[in-house]
Amino acid sequence: MEPTSTTKDDSEALIRLENVSKRYDMNSIIVTALDSVDLQVDEGEFLVVLGPSGSGKTTLLNMIGALDNPTSGDISVAGMNITGAHRKELFAFRRRAVAFIFQSFNLFPGLTALENVQFAIDINKGDRSEAQHVLEEVGLGERVKHFPHELSGGEQQRVAIARALATGNPVLLADEPTGELDFRTGVSILELLQEQVKSGKTVLVVTHNREISRVADRVVELSSGSIVSDGPPRGGRAAISDLHW
C-alpha cells in the first residue's frame, strides 16, 4: 500500500524526518529497524504511530527524542537539526523541547512519586508546586508520598505520565502510555493527552493498540521499519467515550 500524507507544507512541520534509516549489526547480521522513513508532524498535532512489536515504533520515537542516532538521514525537531549534534546540544534540546513517557516507567526507586515529578521540574527550573497538581490530574493525589515499589504498575505509569506533563515541554513522546493501565484509567490518560494538544503541544504516541489510534488526528502505520499508511484514523476520528479495549 502506498502511504498517503495529510501533513501540511514541510516548511511548517515541527518534526521532520528525511530518508531516515536505522540499522544494527547483530553478530555480522544487519538488522534494519527503520528503512528510509520520511515523516512530518505539525505543531499541535496528535499523531499515533501504530504497529506490531518489532515494526520500528520505539526506534522511531527514540530518534525523534534524540536518544538514538540514525544510521542515515536527517531529523529536525523544533527548529533544530539533531542529527550529528554534540552531546551538550542534545542534552539542552531534550531539556527544552521534548518530554518522554517510557513504557518501562524509568522512575527513580529512591524517590517518592512527588519527588520523581519534582525532579523533572527542577531540570527545567520550573515551579515545584506544579508536581502536586499534575499528580492529582492523573489520579494520584493520595499517593504522592509513596515510593515506586509501593505503587502498582498502572500507578507507576501514571507517575511517569505526570512527570512528562510537568516539564511543560512542547513535544510529548509516549511509548505505549496506556499499556499497564485498566480501561477506565487509560481513558482518563488519553483525555489528558488530548488536553495537551488543545493547549498547543504536539503529542506523538506509539502503540500496537488500534483502539487508541481512533482518537488521534492522524495515524502512521509501520511494518518492518517502513511506513505503510499515513492518514486520518480508519472510519474517522472517534470520541474517547466510544473506545473499548
Residue pairs with C-beta under 8 A, 6 or more apart in sequence:
1 228
1 229
3 220
3 227
3 228
3 229
3 230
4 229
4 230
4 231
5 40
5 230
5 231
6 218
6 230
6 231
6 232
7 13
7 40
7 41
7 42
7 218
8 40
8 42
10 16
10 40
12 42
12 43
13 40
13 41
13 42
13 76
14 41
14 42
14 43
14 45
14 77
14 78
14 170
14 171
14 202
15 39
15 40
15 41
15 64
15 75
15 76
15 77
15 78
15 171
15 202
15 204
16 39
16 40
16 41
16 74
16 75
16 76
16 77
17 37
17 38
17 39
17 40
17 60
17 63
17 64
17 73
17 74
17 75
18 38
18 73
18 74
18 75
19 36
19 37
19 38
19 72
19 73
19 74
20 34
20 36
20 37
20 38
20 39
20 63
20 70
20 72
20 73
20 74
20 75
21 32
21 34
21 35
21 36
21 37
21 70
21 71
21 72
21 73
21 225
22 32
22 33
22 34
22 56
22 59
22 63
22 68
22 70
22 71
22 225
23 30
23 31
23 32
23 33
23 71
24 30
24 31
24 33
25 31
32 224
32 225
33 56
33 59
33 225
34 56
34 59
34 60
34 63
34 70
34 225
34 226
35 56
35 224
35 225
35 226
36 73
36 226
37 56
37 60
37 73
37 225
37 226
37 227
38 227
39 60
39 220
39 227
39 230
41 47
41 202
41 204
42 202
43 170
43 200
43 202
44 197
44 200
44 201
44 202
45 197
45 202
45 203
45 217
45 218
46 193
46 194
46 197
46 203
46 205
46 215
46 216
46 217
46 218
47 202
47 203
47 204
47 205
47 216
47 217
47 218
47 219
47 220
48 204
48 205
48 206
48 207
48 212
48 213
48 216
48 218
48 219
48 220
48 233
49 57
49 60
49 61
49 204
49 205
49 206
49 207
49 219
49 220
49 221
49 222
50 57
50 206
50 207
50 208
50 210
50 213
50 219
50 220
50 221
50 222
51 57
51 206
51 208
51 221
51 222
51 223
52 208
52 223
53 208
54 224
55 222
55 223
55 224
55 225
56 222
56 224
56 225
56 226
57 175
57 206
57 207
57 208
57 222
58 103
58 175
58 206
59 68
59 225
60 206
60 222
61 173
61 175
61 204
61 206
62 68
63 69
63 70
63 75
64 75
64 77
64 98
64 171
64 173
64 204
65 94
65 98
65 100
65 173
66 77
66 82
66 85
66 90
66 93
66 94
66 98
67 94
67 100
69 83
69 84
70 83
73 83
74 81
74 83
75 81
75 82
75 83
76 82
76 83
77 93
77 97
77 98
77 171
78 93
78 97
78 170
78 171
80 89
80 93
80 97
82 90
82 93
85 93
95 123
95 124
96 124
96 169
97 169
97 170
97 171
98 169
98 171
98 172
98 173
99 120
99 163
99 164
99 165
99 167
99 169
99 171
99 172
99 173
100 106
100 164
100 173
100 174
100 175
101 157
101 160
101 161
101 164
101 172
101 173
101 174
101 175
101 177
102 160
102 175
103 175
103 176
103 179
105 148
105 156
105 157
105 159
105 160
106 160
107 116
107 148
107 156
107 159
107 160
107 163
108 115
108 116
108 119
108 148
109 147
109 148
109 149
110 147
111 119
111 147
112 144
112 145
112 146
112 147
113 135
113 140
113 143
113 144
113 145
113 146
113 147
113 148
113 151
113 155
113 159
113 162
114 131
114 132
114 135
114 144
114 145
116 148
116 159
116 163
117 131
117 134
117 135
117 159
117 162
117 163
117 166
118 128
118 131
119 163
120 163
120 164
120 166
120 167
121 127
121 128
121 130
121 131
121 166
121 167
122 128
123 167
124 167
124 168
124 169
126 166
126 167
126 168
130 166
131 144
131 162
131 166
132 141
132 144
134 162
134 165
134 166
135 141
135 143
135 144
135 159
135 162
137 162
137 165
137 192
138 158
138 159
138 161
138 162
138 165
138 188
138 189
138 192
139 158
139 185
139 188
140 155
140 158
140 159
140 162
143 151
143 155
146 155
148 156
148 159
151 159
153 180
154 180
154 181
154 182
154 185
156 180
157 177
157 178
157 179
157 180
157 181
158 181
158 185
158 189
161 174
161 177
161 189
161 192
164 172
164 174
165 172
165 192
165 196
169 201
170 200
170 201
170 202
171 201
171 202
171 204
172 193
172 196
172 201
172 202
172 203
172 204
173 204
174 193
174 203
174 204
174 205
174 206
175 206
176 206
176 207
176 208
176 209
177 189
177 193
177 205
177 207
178 185
178 186
178 189
178 190
178 207
178 209
178 212
179 207
181 189
183 244
183 245
186 245
187 240
187 243
190 212
190 215
190 240
190 243
191 240
193 203
193 205
194 215
194 240
196 203
197 203
197 217
205 212
205 216
207 213
209 245
211 243
211 244
211 245
212 243
212 245
213 219
213 233
214 233
214 234
214 235
214 237
214 238
214 242
214 243
215 233
215 237
215 238
215 239
215 240
215 243
216 233
216 237
217 232
217 237
218 230
218 231
218 232
218 233
219 229
219 230
219 231
219 232
219 233
219 234
220 227
220 229
220 230
221 227
221 228
221 229
221 230
222 228
